[in-house]
Amino acid sequence: MGVAMGVAGAALLSIGSMGLQNQIKLVAIDLLDRPNWYKEKVYPPNQVPALEHNGKVIGESLDLIRK
């Protein structure tokens, strides 16, 4: 049986493969009921995943993988 995974899942796997899992705080977001603070304070397009580093937010999965 295969596992379907979007690009967001690939970004999460990349974090682990780069050994960054202990340096990143993951926050679970209910995709069907996203909290207002996420869009207002983290990533205005309201998409996941998003990574904030040095005051800059990166929200495109492929950009996260490339970093």
N, C-alpha and C positions, 0 to 999 in steps of 0.2 A: 504494500500500500504506500503510495506517495503522499507527500505533504505539500500542499499548495502554500506558497509564501509570496507575498508581494515584495516590492522593492524595499518597503519599510523593514520587513524581516531580514532582508539581505543586509541592510545597514546595521541592524543589531548583531548579526553574525560577524560582520566586518569589525565591529568594536571588539568582540571577543578574540578574533584572530589577530588583531593588532596588540592584544594584551592590555587594553584600556578599560576593561570591565571594572577594575577597582578604582578608577579615576573619574568615572562618570556616574552621576546620580540619575537613576531611571525613575520616572514618575508615570504611573499608570494613568491613562486617560480613557474614559468610557467613550468610545467612538460614536455611540448613538446618542449620547447626552454630554457633550463636551462642556466643561465648566467655562463660564464667562472669562475668568482670569486668564485662561490659556490664550484666547484670541486677543485679549486686551494687553496682556503683559509679555507674552512669550512670542507668539507668531501670528500676526494679523491675518494671513490667509487661512488660519485655523486648520492646517493640515498637520499630520504627524508622519514621521518623527520630526523633531526640531532639536537642535543642539545649540546651546549658548556657550560661547567660549570667548574670553577676553572682551566681554560686552557686545559681541556680535552674534546674531542668531543666524544659523544656517538651517534651512528647512526643506531643502530638496534632498531626497534620499541619495540620488546619484552623486550630488556634491559632497554629502557626508562620507560616502565610500571613497571618493577621490582624495580626501584630505589626509 
